[in-house]
Amino acid sequence: MVRIGAHVSSSKSLDLVFDRAIDIGADTIQFFLNSPRSWKTKTRTEQEIEDFHTKKNKYKIKPTVVHASYLYNLASEDKHLREKSIKGVINDLHLCEELDIDYYVIHPGKAKGQTEQQAIEHIKRSLDYIFSKTQTKTVFLLETLAGQKGEIGKTTQELKELLEAVPDQRAGICIDTCHIFSAGYRINTEEGFDAYKTELEALIGLDRVKLIHCNDSKTPFNSRKDRHQHIGEGYIGIKGFEIFLNDSYLGKLPYIIETPKVGNYDQINIEKLRKTVKYAQCVRSSNG
């Protein structure tokens, strides 16, 4: 069964993510714990956490996914920024444990002034430290990236190297369709998709792929730019999503859209994806 949802706002109170999910007919959700562009964190009260659990149990919207701050850079050459990022991730994971979050997604990092291999080593050491300080059930997911501005995680080989720092099922991969298309994986053709899936299986293992960020791309193939577009309105096109959602393995994973927040496009994009499902059973939200 495929579950399809969206990134929703967590403003005012964390439990409201479930109400917002119901409003758009989502089966699964992703949200930020704090502003993704600020280092300021908000203290969550016991009542807020209790309300979150109450609605989580009531509405059965799952899995629940938290996305890390965009400011974190585990690859940074700047020791202060790297340590600040590590501390932020550890704090996030502690709160994820309190909330019983299924997945925590993070952009691995950017090289910025160092070689890519140096950046990879910084990320690996950062991950090793993070996992030595946390014992959460939340699965830690490294997101595939487009490769803009020195991003690490644009190739399956890079992600394989990073996962070597966490040699167990506490960590895995989140595929972003826009990012991998922009990074040079032609996943909108049968041949290109099969080649990408084969590479994933050989280097990482499909069992470590846990989540799909489902976004079309505003920029052409291999552009190395991270520009999300509504489903079927970008360079990937509806064919690419049909291939993903009807795949024997990837078609069974949860799908979360991160498309532009315009009018009722979240509902439109979710329904577009549901209509592409031909062979797998598609979950339909019964909460709203």
C-alpha positions, 0 to 999 in steps of 0.5 A: 500500500502506498501512503501519499502526503505532504510537508505541512506547517507546524506553526503555533502547536505541533499537534496541528500538523494532523489537522492540516494533514486532514485538510488536504487528504494526506495519509502521511506528513512531514514537518519542521520542529522549529523554523528551518531558517533560524537557530532559535528553538521553541520549548515544547510543553508537556501539554503540546506533546500530549496533544500531539500523541492524542491526535497521532493515535486518533487520526492514524496518519503515518508515518510521521516525518521530521525534516531537519533545519536547512541551517545544519551543515554536518560537512562544514569546514567551520568547526563552530558551525559543525558542532552547532549543527551536531548539537541541533541534530541531537536535540531534534532526535531527543524530541523525535523520541518524545514524539515517537517520530518514524523518520528524521530527514536531513540534507547531509551537508555542503563542502564550501571551501574544502574538497568533497572528500574532506566534506564527506569525512566531516559528515561521517565523523559528525554522524558517528558522534550523533549516533554515539549520543542518541538511542532513538527509535526514529530512523535517520534518513540522509536525503539525496541532493541535487548537487548545487553549491557543493552539496554532498549526497548527489550520487549514490556512491557518496551516500554509500560512503556516508552510511558507512558511519552508521552500519545498521538500520538506524539510518537510511535514505530518503530519495527526492525525485527532483534532486536526483533528476537534477543531479543526473539520474534520468528517472523519468524513463524506464531505462533511466529508472531501472539503472538508478534502482539497480545502482541503489540496490548494488551500492546501498541496498533497497531495504535502506531506502525508506521514504520518497520526497515526491517533487517535479523539477522546474529545471532541466535534467542534470541542471544541478539545481534544487527547484521544486515544481508541481507534479506533472508540470515540470521536466520530470513529467507525470510519466516519471511518477507513474514509474516510481509509484508502480515499482514493486519496491519503491511503489510501496514506500511513503510519498511526501510532496514538497511542492510550492504552497499555492492555493489548493495545490497540495490536494491537487498534487496528492490526487495526481499521484494517487491517480498514477497508481495502477498496480499497487493499492493506494491508501485513501484518507478516511479522516476528512 
